[in-house]
Amino acid sequence: MNFTVFRSKGWGIFAIAAVAFACFTFMPANILMADDEAQATAESTPAAEEAKKPTLEESLPYVMNTLGLFLCGVLVFFMQAGFAMVESGFNSAKNTVNILYKNAMDVSVGVLLFFFIGFGLMYPESYMTDAQKEGINEYIAFGGTGIYSEAGASSPQADWFFQAAFAAAAATIVSGAVAGRMQFKAYLVYSALLTGIIYPISGYWKWGGGWLAEMGFQDFAGSAVVHAVGGFAGLAGAIVLGPRLGRFVNGKSMAMPGHNLTFAALGVFILWVGWYGFNPGSQLTFAEMGDADAISAIAVTTTLAAAAGVVVATLISWLLFKKPDLSLGLNGALAGLVGITACCDCMSYGMSIVVGAVAGALVVAGIMLLDKLQIDDPVGAWPVHGLCGVWGCMAIGILPNSHLAAGSTTFMTQLIGTVSICAWAFVTMFVVFLALKAMGILRVSPEEEHAGLDVSEHGMHAYPASAEHVA
């Protein structure tokens, strides 16, 4: 097959236009439905509206749930800034613009496709009547496009916004794993497919009421559903792309330190704060006393696990390398956060420390394993999000917790669910990356990589005053 057409400069624009056109074919019915509802509302008489108006006591739970979910969605959305700082800080200065741009496009492409396709794939029953829900396929279903209209405990708009922020986070995880050598247009194709199709389908299996939910698989805030999907997609990309030039020489790992650990540390703290929207926000309701207690407890388990991850990763790096390694300590924090995400609602405070401590050890082991296998993951995306995402879900089947005590899940259920989600993300994205490679649009040339993607892909420098001295 002749792939020359895919190498042309206009191919990226053509691909994005094609995806947008496909998405818009789903659009009219829902948008027209929303317009009809708005028209019907406008035609209601003032007297009828006054009669229907709920009292303050009746509306307060709905208002509190909506506001709480919105604020948590803002925190999750702000995590994009954390990812941008971590990934740029841990990489070469000559690739900073490229990394920041990819993060911006993850959000922008992600939320649009999640609006047109993703939410309908992930939560198809939100658009359906009870009769339509009967016999729904437990593996893949599509409910509709746009935002569903029926209000529940909170507004549909706040629910969509919160879930869209999660989808964008899953895509952004991969950016760091493929940094420094992937073409920008190929990254846009990957990002669109992950947020529009891959992530929503496996998300449906658990959070949308699919087969894993029916089985009893537990993943409260997304150790597997969000983080492992991003981590294993990143692993697939790193394998197919191959290592950066000079990363491994004659079978020996060569250190390529990041250009700005200040940025990386700032990014980790931003992510840590954002996690208080990610985990407590997954409670989804905020109006009852029980909700307040659960949210507070989740915040505590999240904090303890992150702290344990930092301490254990630091101690291990100190023992192995004779000096404490800041980059490993920072990744230890993220490891603890990823690990506790699945089980922050069911672990005791003591067990949450165990979850974070094990995650801190696993992230160091995972980074060393990738070095041995000569797989180049510049920011440790797979050890942090993939490996520790697996641990977070499996901890529910191993450590004492309320789900095991209640018999709502088992070790085998957690194993089946975790492996299924990880395998889905890895295999599908491995095929996507192979296809992009076959088209000749996956990796930049050695000359472009040496010059830096900021110049070769975008024609600019992040630090123009000292561009000629930046490595």
N, C-alpha and C positions, 0 to 999 in steps of 0.2 A: 504493500500500500504506500502511496506517495503522501508523505506528511508535510510537504513543503508549505502547503497552505496554512498549516498551523503555526509555522514559524514566522509568518509575516507580522509586521508591527501592528496591524489592525486586528489581529486575532483576539487579543484580550478584550477589546471593545466589543467585537462581535459576540464573544462568549457571554459577556455580561448582558448584552442586549437580548440574546436568545433566552437566557435564564429569566430575565425580567419579563419577556413576552410570555413565556410559559406560565410564570406566576400569575400574570394578569388575567389569564384565561379562567382562573378560578374566582375572579373577583366579583363580577357583577351581582350575582344572586344575593350575596350577603350585604353588599353595600346598598342595593336597592331595598332590601328588607329593612335595613337601618333607616333609610330615608322614609319608607312608608310608616315606620313606627314614630319617627319624629313628626311626620305630618299629622298622624292620628293624635299625638300628644298636643300639637298646636291647636287642633280643632276642638279639644275638650273645653267645656264651659268653665268659667271661674268657680261657679257654685259646686260643680262636680269635683273640681280639683281640690277645693277647700274641704269637701267631705272626705276625700281620699287621703288627705295629708296626715301622716302619722304624728303621734305625739312625740315630745322630746324623749320620753322614757322608751318609747318603741324604737325610735331611730338611733339612739345612742350606741347600741352594740354595733350596728351596721357602720356608723360613722367611725367608731374606734377601730374596728377591724380594717376598714378601708384605709384610714390614715396610717395605721401601724404597718400594713402591708406595703403601702406606698413608700414610707420612710425606709423600710428594710430594703425595698427595691433600689432606692437611691444609694444605700450603702453598698449593695452588690454591684451596681453600675459603677460606683467610684473605684471598685477593685480593678477596673481597667487601667486606671492610673498607676496602681501598684504593679500590675503585670508589666506595664510599659517601662517603669523605672527598674524593676528587677532584671528584665531581659536586656535592656540597653546597658545597664551597669555591668552585667556579667559578660558582655560581649565587647568586641573591638569598637573603638570610636568611629572607624570608617564605615560601620554598618548601623550607626545610630538612627539616622533618618529612616532607613529601610524598616527597622524594627518598630519605630514609633508609627510609621505610616500603616504597617500591617495591623497594629493594634487598633488604629482608628478605623480601618476598613473592616476588621472583625466585627466591631460594634455596628457599623453602618449597614454593611451587607447582611449581617446577622439579624438585626431587628426587622429589616424589611422582609427577608425571607421567612422569618418566624411569624410575621404577620400574615403573609400570603399562604404559606404552606405548613410551616413547622408546628404551630400551635394546633392546627387541625389534625395533624398526624399524632401529636403527643397526647392531646386531650379531646379525642373525637366525640366522646359522649357529651361534652359540654354543649354541643350544637343540636343534640338529638332529643326527641321525645322518649318517654319510657318505652313505647312500642318499638321505636327504632333501635333502642339499645338491646332488645332481645335478639340473641343469636349473633351478636357482633363478633367479628374475628378477633381473637385474643393476641394475635401477632402483628397485624398491621390493619389499620382502618383510617379513614379520612372523614372528618366531620364537616369541615367547611373552611372558608377563608375569613380573614378579619377577626373581629372580636365577637364572641358569642353574646347574646342579648339578655339572657335570664340571670338576674341577680341572685346571689346566694348570701353567704355570711358577710361578703364584702363585694365591692363593685367589680364587674367583669374587667373594667379597664385597669384597675389596680392589680388584679390577678394576672392579667396578660403582661403588664409591665414588669412585675416581679419575675415571672417565668422567662420573659425575653432576656432579662439581665443574666439569668442562669445560662441560657443558651449561648450568649455572647462570650461568657466566661469559659465555657467548654472549648470553644474554637480558639481563644487566645492562648490557651495552654500550649498549643502546638508551635506557636510562633518562635519560642525560645529554642525548641528542639531542632528546628531546621534553619536556625539563624546563620547568616554569613555566606550562603551558597545557593539559595533557592530563588528562581525568577519570580518577580512580583506578580506577573499575570497568572502563573501556575498557582501561587499561593491564594489568589482570589478565587480560582476555581475550587480548590480544596475547601476554603472557608465557606463558600456557598453550599457545597454539598454536605458538609458536616452540620452546619446550623439548620439547613433547610430540610434534610432528609435523615442523615445517619443518627445524629443525636436525638431527634424527636421520636424515631421508631423505637429505639431501645428505652427511651424515657417512658414511652407508652407502656412498655411491658411492666414497669413497676408503678410509676406515678399516675399513669392514665387508666389504670384498672385492667391491664393486660395479664398475660399468663403468669408472670412472676408475682404480681400482686395476688392473684388467685392462689398461688402456691404458698404464700406466706413469707416471701422474701422481704427482708427488712433493709432499708437504706434511707434513713430519715431525711438527710439534707444533701446526699449525693456523693458519697465517697466513690461509688462505682458509677452511678448514673451520670454524674458530671465529670468528676476528676479522673477516674480511670478511663473514661471515653477519650478525654483529651490526652491523657498520658500515653495510652496505647496507640492512638492515632499519631502522636508525636514520635513514638518508637518506630512505627512503620515508615514514617517520613525520613527519619534519621538513617534507617537501614538502607532504604532505596537510594537516597541521595549520596550516601557515602560520607566519610569524614572531610572536614575542612583541610585545605592544603597545609601540610606541615604538622597536622595534629598527631599523626603516627608516622614515625620514621624508622624503617628497618624493624618493625614490630614493637618499637618502644613508644610509650605514650609521652608526648611532649606537652608540657603545660602551656596553655594559652590564656593567661589571666585576663579578667575583665578590665575595662579601662576606667571604671568609676565605681568603687565599692560604696561610696556615699550614696549614689543613686540606688544601688542594690539594697542597702540597708533601709533607706527611706521607703522603697517599694514594699519591702517586707512588712514594715510597720503599717503602711496603708492597707495592705492585704489583711493584716491581723485585725485592724479596725473594721474593715469591710466584712470580715467573717462574722461580726456580731449582727449583721443583717442576714448573712447567708444561713447560719445555723439557727439562732433564735427566730428569725423570720419564717423559717420553715414550719413553725408552729401554725402559721396561717391565720389564727384567730387570737385576739388580744383583749377581748371585752370582759371575760369572766375572771374570777379570782383564781381559778385553776390555771387559766392561761398565763396569768402574771407569775404564778409560782413556777410553772414549767419553763417560761422564757428566762427567768432569773437563773434557774438551775442549769439550763442549757448554756447560758453565758459563762457560768462557773466552770462547767466541765470543759468547755472550749478553751478557756484561759489556762486551766491547769494542764491540759494536754499539750498546748503550744509551748508552755514554759518547760515542761518535761522534755519535749523534743529538742529544745535549744540546749539544755544542760547535758543531755546524754550525747548528742552529736558533738558538742564541744569537748566533753571528756574523752570520747573515742578518738577524735582527731588529735587531741593533745597526746594521748598515749601512742598513737600510730606515727605521728609526724613530729613529736617532741615539742611542738608549739601549737597553741590553739588556733584553728583556722576559722576566720570570720565567715567565709563563704559557706563552709559546712555548718557553722552555727546558725546562719540565716536560713539555710535550707532545712535545718532541724526544726525551726519554728514552723515553716510551711508544712513539713512532714507531719508534725503533731496536729496541726489544724486539719489537714486532709484526713488523717487517720480517725480523728474524733467525729468527723462530719456525719458519718453513717450512724453513729451510736451515741451522739451527744444527748439524746433524749432518754436513754435506757441505762447508761452506766452510772455507778456510784462515783463519788468524787475520787475515791481511792483508785478505782478501776480506770477512771479517765487518765490519771497520772500514768498508769501502766500502759494504756493505749498510746499515749504520747511518747513515753520512754522507748517503747518498742519501735515506734515510727522513727524516732531519732536515730536508732541503731540501724534500721533498715535503709534509711536514705544514704548513710555512709556506705553501707554494704552495696547498695544498688549502684552508686557512682563508681565504686571500685570494680564492680562486675562489668559495667559498660566499658571501662578502660581495658579490662582483660580481653573483652570480646572485640575491642577496637570499633566500638560504636560511638560516634561523636554526638553527644547531647550537651551543647554548651552551657545550659542553665540547670541541667538535672531534672528536666520535665518528667521523664519516665520514673526515675527513682522517687521523686516527690509525689507526683499525681497518680502515676500508674501503680507502682509497687505499694505505696502507702494507702492508695485507694483500695486496693485489694485487701490489705491488712484491716482497714477500717470496717469493711463488711464482714470479713472472716472473724474479727474479734467478737462480733455478736454471737457467732456459733461456738466460740471457744471460752471466753471469759464470762464469769457470773454477771448476769444483767436481768432486767425485768422482762425482756422478751423471752429469754430461755426459761425463766421461772414460770411465766404464764403459759408456756408451751406454744407460743404463737409462731415460732420458727425453730429450725433444727440446724445442726452443722451442715448436713447434706443440702438442705434448702439454700443456705447461704453460699455454699460452694457452687451449686448449680447456677444460681443467679449471678454470682460474681464472674464465673468463668464465661457464662453466656454473653454478658455485656462486654467484657474485655475482648473476647474473641470476635464479636460482631464489629467492634470499633477497629480492631487491628486488621482483620481480614479485608473488610470493605475499603478501608483507607489504603491498605497495602496495594490493592488492585487499582485504586485511583492514582496513587503515586506511580505505579508501574505504567499505567496508561499515559500519564503526563510525560514520563521518561521516554516512552516509545514515540511520542509526538515530537520529541526534541525540545520541549519547552520547560523541563523541570529544573535543570541546574544551569547556572551561569557558566561562562567559559573561565578557564584558569586565569586569563588576563583580567577579566572583569572581577573575579574574586580577589585577585591580588590588589587591584586598584581600590576595591571596596564597593559595596552595593549602593552606597549613598551617591557615588559619582556615576557608576555604570547603569544603575536602574533609575535614578532620579535627577542626576545632573546637579547635585548640590552637596554641601558639606554641613554637618551638624556644628562644626567648630571651624568656620572659614578662616579665622585669623591665624590658625596654626595648622592648617590642613596638610601642608607639606611635611609636617613633622609627626603627624598622627599615624600610629600603627594599627 
